[in-house]
Amino acid sequence: MSPVTPTSIAERVVEAILAQKLSPGERLGEQELADNFAVSRTVVREALMQLQARGFVQVQPRRGWYVVQPSAEDARDAFAARRIIESGIIDAAGRPMQKVIGQLRQHIGEEERAIRGADAATRAFLLADFHVCLAEQMGHRLLANTLRDLTARTTLAATLYQSQHSAEQSCADHASIVAALERGDTAQARALMLAHIGQVEEALEIAPPPPEPEPAPSERLRATLAPVLR
């Protein structure tokens, strides 16, 4: 059995986010994590600091560590970054593609089986992991790591904002992208990928921010007459 390290704990947390088993705002207790992985709190704290640097958790003074709750702007930034990276990966696709297509079709088969009968966590993880799998199979390992984090960020957004994009539709989108790649039509594959990511983003139920309350007359006057910052 491989030793438990801060990095392996961090990766398990990211995997749980991709599987939608960890929710935005959920508390991650140091002692509970230490007991779960049979390690010291020092190891857990290092893992949490790694996750904090990657933007997945935040520490609240005297309260502990929590999974981040992405703002609407954070969500849009993550989706925009995914569009740039994933369309670029497809643009760089070359020949031969037979092995790549075979691996991607195998992944889609796993998605379909999970949709028919697996638990929700497995289904969510596989649908998110398709995008990482695509980067890996195309030979972009560094981008695959970046894309894993971005996909986890958009997964948190989808969980927080209750995405209405169905698992069946996501799987069908993936199959269409792979079919276009198999035909050698990278332009169509790229268009389909951009449409897919856009549809997932549009399915988020992001409500507009509530209107700011009108300040009291005295407060408004004080703000109006405050020195202008230079």
C-alpha positions as CSV (number, residue, x, y, z in Angstrom):
1,M,0.0,0.0,0.0
2,S,1.3,3.4,-0.9
3,P,2.1,5.8,2.0
4,V,-0.4,8.5,2.7
5,T,1.1,11.9,1.9
6,P,-0.2,15.4,1.9
7,T,-0.4,15.3,-1.9
8,S,-2.4,12.0,-1.9
9,I,-4.8,13.5,0.7
10,A,-5.2,16.6,-1.5
11,E,-5.9,14.5,-4.6
12,R,-8.6,12.5,-2.7
13,V,-10.3,15.7,-1.8
14,V,-10.3,16.9,-5.4
15,E,-11.6,13.6,-6.5
16,A,-14.5,13.9,-4.0
17,I,-15.2,17.4,-5.4
18,L,-15.3,16.0,-8.9
19,A,-17.7,13.3,-7.7
20,Q,-19.9,15.9,-6.0
21,K,-19.4,14.2,-2.7
22,L,-18.0,17.3,-1.1
23,S,-20.2,20.4,-1.3
24,P,-19.3,24.1,-1.4
25,G,-19.1,25.4,2.2
26,E,-18.6,22.0,3.7
27,R,-16.2,21.9,6.7
28,L,-13.1,19.8,6.6
29,G,-12.0,19.1,10.2
30,E,-8.3,18.5,10.7
31,Q,-8.8,15.8,13.3
32,E,-11.5,14.0,11.3
33,L,-9.3,14.0,8.3
34,A,-6.3,12.8,10.4
35,D,-8.4,9.9,11.8
36,N,-9.8,9.0,8.4
37,F,-6.3,8.8,6.8
38,A,-4.5,7.5,9.9
39,V,-2.0,10.3,9.8
40,S,-1.0,13.2,12.0
41,R,-2.7,16.6,11.9
42,T,0.6,18.1,10.6
43,V,0.2,16.0,7.4
44,V,-3.4,17.0,7.1
45,R,-2.6,20.6,7.6
46,E,0.0,20.5,4.8
47,A,-2.6,18.8,2.5
48,L,-5.1,21.6,3.3
49,M,-2.5,24.2,2.6
50,Q,-1.9,22.6,-0.8
51,L,-5.6,22.7,-1.5
52,Q,-5.8,26.3,-0.3
53,A,-3.1,27.3,-2.8
54,R,-5.1,25.5,-5.6
55,G,-8.2,27.5,-4.6
56,F,-10.3,24.6,-3.2
57,V,-10.4,25.4,0.5
58,Q,-10.2,28.4,2.7
59,V,-9.5,28.8,6.4
60,Q,-11.8,30.8,8.6
61,P,-10.2,32.1,11.8
62,R,-11.2,30.1,14.9
63,R,-13.6,28.0,12.8
64,G,-11.4,25.8,10.6
65,W,-11.1,24.8,7.0
66,Y,-14.0,24.9,4.5
67,V,-14.5,24.0,0.9
68,V,-14.8,27.2,-1.1
69,Q,-18.1,28.6,-2.4
70,P,-17.2,30.0,-5.8
71,S,-18.8,33.3,-6.7
72,A,-20.6,33.8,-10.0
73,E,-17.5,35.6,-11.3
74,D,-15.2,32.8,-10.2
75,A,-17.5,30.3,-12.0
76,R,-17.4,32.3,-15.2
77,D,-13.6,32.6,-15.0
78,A,-13.2,28.9,-14.6
79,F,-15.5,28.1,-17.6
80,A,-13.7,30.7,-19.7
81,A,-10.3,29.1,-18.9
82,R,-11.7,25.7,-19.8
83,R,-12.9,26.9,-23.1
84,I,-9.5,28.3,-24.0
85,I,-7.6,25.1,-22.9
86,E,-10.0,22.5,-24.3
87,S,-10.4,24.1,-27.6
88,G,-6.7,24.5,-27.9
89,I,-6.1,20.8,-27.1
90,I,-8.5,19.9,-29.9
91,D,-6.9,22.3,-32.3
92,A,-3.6,20.6,-31.6
93,A,-5.0,17.1,-32.4
94,G,-2.9,15.2,-35.0
95,R,-2.7,11.8,-36.5
96,P,-2.8,8.9,-35.8
97,M,-5.8,9.1,-33.5
98,Q,-6.8,5.5,-33.4
99,K,-5.5,4.8,-29.9
100,V,-6.8,8.1,-28.6
101,I,-10.3,7.4,-30.0
102,G,-10.3,3.9,-28.5
103,Q,-9.5,5.2,-25.0
104,L,-12.1,7.9,-25.3
105,R,-14.8,5.5,-26.5
106,Q,-14.0,3.2,-23.6
107,H,-14.4,6.2,-21.2
108,I,-17.8,7.0,-22.8
109,G,-18.8,3.4,-22.4
110,E,-18.1,3.7,-18.6
111,E,-20.1,6.9,-18.5
112,E,-23.1,5.2,-20.2
113,R,-22.9,2.3,-17.7
114,A,-22.7,4.6,-14.8
115,I,-25.8,6.6,-16.0
116,R,-27.7,3.3,-16.3
117,G,-26.9,1.9,-12.9
118,A,-24.0,3.3,-10.9
119,D,-24.2,5.7,-7.9
120,A,-24.4,9.4,-8.5
121,A,-20.9,10.0,-7.3
122,T,-19.4,7.6,-9.9
123,R,-21.5,9.2,-12.7
124,A,-20.5,12.7,-11.7
125,F,-16.8,11.8,-11.5
126,L,-16.7,10.0,-14.9
127,L,-18.5,12.9,-16.7
128,A,-16.1,15.4,-15.3
129,D,-13.1,13.2,-15.9
130,F,-13.8,12.9,-19.6
131,H,-12.2,16.3,-20.1
132,V,-9.1,15.3,-18.2
133,C,-9.0,12.0,-20.0
134,L,-9.1,13.9,-23.4
135,A,-6.1,16.0,-22.4
136,E,-4.1,13.0,-21.2
137,Q,-4.8,10.9,-24.2
138,M,-3.7,13.8,-26.5
139,G,-0.4,13.8,-24.6
140,H,-0.9,17.1,-22.7
141,R,-0.1,15.9,-19.2
142,L,0.6,19.3,-17.7
143,L,-2.6,20.7,-19.2
144,A,-4.4,17.7,-17.9
145,N,-3.4,18.6,-14.3
146,T,-4.5,22.2,-14.9
147,L,-7.8,21.0,-16.4
148,R,-8.5,18.7,-13.5
149,D,-8.4,21.7,-11.2
150,L,-10.5,23.8,-13.5
151,T,-13.1,21.1,-13.9
152,A,-13.2,20.6,-10.2
153,R,-13.9,24.4,-9.8
154,T,-16.7,24.3,-12.4
155,T,-18.1,21.2,-10.6
156,L,-18.2,23.2,-7.3
157,A,-20.1,25.9,-9.3
158,A,-22.5,23.3,-10.7
159,T,-23.1,22.0,-7.2
160,L,-23.6,25.4,-5.7
161,Y,-25.8,26.8,-8.4
162,Q,-27.7,23.7,-9.1
163,S,-26.9,23.0,-12.7
164,Q,-29.8,21.7,-14.8
165,H,-27.6,20.1,-17.4
166,S,-28.4,16.4,-17.5
167,A,-25.9,13.5,-17.2
168,E,-27.4,12.0,-20.4
169,Q,-26.9,15.2,-22.4
170,S,-23.3,15.5,-21.2
171,C,-22.6,11.9,-22.2
172,A,-24.2,12.5,-25.6
173,D,-22.1,15.6,-26.1
174,H,-18.9,13.7,-25.3
175,A,-19.8,11.0,-27.8
176,S,-20.4,13.7,-30.5
177,I,-17.0,15.3,-29.8
178,V,-15.3,11.9,-30.1
179,A,-17.1,11.1,-33.3
180,A,-16.0,14.3,-34.9
181,L,-12.4,13.6,-33.8
182,E,-12.7,10.1,-35.3
183,R,-13.7,11.7,-38.7
184,G,-10.7,14.0,-38.5
185,D,-13.0,17.0,-38.3
186,T,-11.2,19.0,-35.6
187,A,-13.1,22.2,-36.4
188,Q,-16.4,20.4,-35.7
189,A,-15.0,18.8,-32.6
190,R,-13.8,22.2,-31.3
191,A,-17.2,23.7,-32.0
192,L,-19.0,20.9,-30.2
193,M,-16.7,21.2,-27.2
194,L,-17.2,25.0,-26.9
195,A,-21.0,24.5,-27.2
196,H,-20.9,21.7,-24.6
197,I,-19.0,23.8,-22.0
198,G,-21.3,26.8,-22.8
199,Q,-24.4,24.7,-22.2
200,V,-23.1,23.5,-18.9
201,E,-22.4,27.1,-17.8
202,E,-25.7,28.4,-19.0
203,A,-27.5,25.7,-17.0
204,L,-26.2,27.2,-13.8
205,E,-29.0,28.9,-11.8
206,I,-27.0,32.0,-10.9
207,A,-29.3,34.6,-9.5
208,P,-28.4,38.3,-10.0
209,P,-27.0,39.9,-6.8
210,P,-29.7,41.5,-4.5
211,P,-30.0,45.3,-4.9
212,E,-27.9,47.3,-2.5
213,P,-30.1,48.9,0.2
214,E,-30.4,52.7,-0.1
215,P,-28.2,54.4,2.5
216,A,-29.8,56.5,5.2
217,P,-29.7,60.3,4.3
218,S,-27.1,61.0,6.9
219,E,-24.9,58.2,5.6
220,R,-25.3,59.3,2.0
221,L,-24.4,62.9,2.9
222,R,-21.3,61.7,4.8
223,A,-20.2,59.6,1.8
224,T,-20.9,62.4,-0.6
225,L,-18.8,64.9,1.3
226,A,-16.0,62.5,2.0
227,P,-12.6,63.7,0.6
228,V,-11.9,62.5,-2.9
229,L,-9.1,59.9,-3.0
230,R,-6.2,61.0,-5.1
